[in-house]
Amino acid sequence: MNLEPVTDLRTFIAGLPKVELHVHHVGSASPRIVAELAARHEGRSPVPADPQLLAEYFVFRDFAHFIELYLSVVDLIRDQEDVWILTHEVARELARQQVRYAELTVTPYSHVRRGIPAPAFCEAIEDARKRAAADFGIELRWCFDIPGEAGLPAAEETLRICLDERPEGLVSFGLGGPEIGVPRPQFKPYFDQARAAGLHSVPHAGETTGPQTIWDALRELGAERIGHGISAAQDPELLAYLAERQIPVEVCPTSNVRTRAVAAIEEHPLPRLVEAGLLVTINSDDPPMFGTTLDDEYAVAARLLNAGPTQVAELARNAVTASFLDDTGKRRITDEIDAYLASA
């Protein structure tokens, strides 16, 4: 299958106003920023300080290897200034792709346990968020997620940071990391408390495991959106459930191939999810690590769906609908998408 988009569709995608719902804070660090951080901490990290070598470094044998390399980049974030620079640069890159609003998945536990105090971490991301709005015209919000591989202590600490610090941009509570060997039901008490405090539930589920993980996320964690959710395609009952309730799925096609969750892009279940009537959103996950961008993900989705500008714009509207932006903000971006499509 040829997954290179035609030039005019690529141009349309480049100018399309967008919302990004599944993108990781550290995983969005550009090669330039990763290389700069690696140079600052040279000798204390295996991460190459040469941007040209990063593409080779970020070749993953499997999901476990991806987590290992991801955490090596996390280790480069050593102080409040590193956090600020990373956040501001992520916003810059998203804004270049016409992203108007993004909900970044942030893992404060990983940084706090490496020596950055929670108040300092939250102060840095909040200051960068406000500066990004002024500098780039992009609105950022946070999903504080539990790194599943770190277990219940990480869940407890993540919840504590959410409740004690409660940064202004925080909108949701998530669960990331590996799914295999990390059952979702054990995190129910933490999600219950986060939801009681007014945070939305957005766990990863059904990326590298089967449909049961998604059912657990829905029934035990009260999931309002599903991170990835691609294994829903294996369960007709689950597809019908998600479609009837319009529970969004955050699909990241290239990520699924790069982490070996899907064998090849031609085999990606995106078309089945769309055909089943799910509220599908397109996202980039950890774009520089996977050699992609949000624009690229829309282009891949367009090829998988044999879609033109109208359907691509519908995918962009889906992300607006699925976001936790207020109604006024949703209308503003939807109107912008409609106007852009009409003028294309």
C-alpha positions, 0 to 999 in steps of 0.5 A: 500500500502506498501511504504517501499522500498526494501533494494537494492533500498534504498541503490541505493537512498542513494548513488545517486547524487541529487539536492534539489529544494524545501526545506525551510531554517528554516524548515530544522533545525534538531531536534538537532539544534532546541533543542539547539536553544530552550534551548538558548531561554528557557522560551521564546518559546513553542518549546521543548528543548528536541529532543525526544519531537519534533516529538510529537510537530510537529504533525499538525492538518492542514496547518494552524496549521503547519504554527503556529508551523513553525513560533514558530521555526522561533522565535528561530532564534534571531541573526546572529550567529543563522542564520549562524549555521542553514544554515551550519547545513542544508548544512551538512545534505543535503550533507550527502544525496549526494545532490550536489546543493540545492536552499533553500527557505529563508524568510528574512522578518520573520527574519528582523521583529524579529530584525536581520538587512537585511545586517547581515542576508544576510552576515550570509547566504552567509558566511555559504554558502561559508563555506559549499562549502568548508566543504561539497562540496555542492553548495547552492543558495537562493530563497527569498520568500514572506510569503503570510500570511503577505500580501503586506507589506511582499512582498514589504520588501522582494523585497527591500531586494532582490534588495538592498542586492542582495546576491551572491547566490540569484537566485529566488523570491518566494511566500510561506505560506498558499494559502487559502485566499492569492490570487496570482494575488495581488503579480504580481507587486512584481514579475514583478520587481523581474523578471526585476532584473533578478530573476527567479519566483518560487511561491508555488501554487496548494498545498492546493488549486485547479488548478486556483492557478497554472494558476494564478501563471503562468499567473500573476507571470510568474512562471518558476517552481511551488512549489508543483503544485499537484492540476494540476492533477485535470485539464487536460488542465493544465496538458497538458500546463505544460507538453508541456512547461516542466514547472517543478513541485516541488513535496514533497509527505510526506509534502502533507500528513503531512499538510493534503493537501493529505489524505493519501500517497496512494492517492498522485497524483504523478503518474498522474503527471508523466503519463501526461509527466510533468517535476516532481522533488522530494523534501523534503520541511521541512524534520525534521518537517515532519519526512522525508529526501530527501532520504525518499522522493525518496523512497516514490516516487519510491513506488508510481511509482513502479520505479526501479533505472533507473526511480529514476535516471531520477527523479534526472536528472529532478531536475538538468534540473529544477534547475537554475544552470549554464550549466557547473554545470548541465552537471557535476551533470548529468554526475555523475548521469549517471556514478552512474547508470551505475555502480549500 
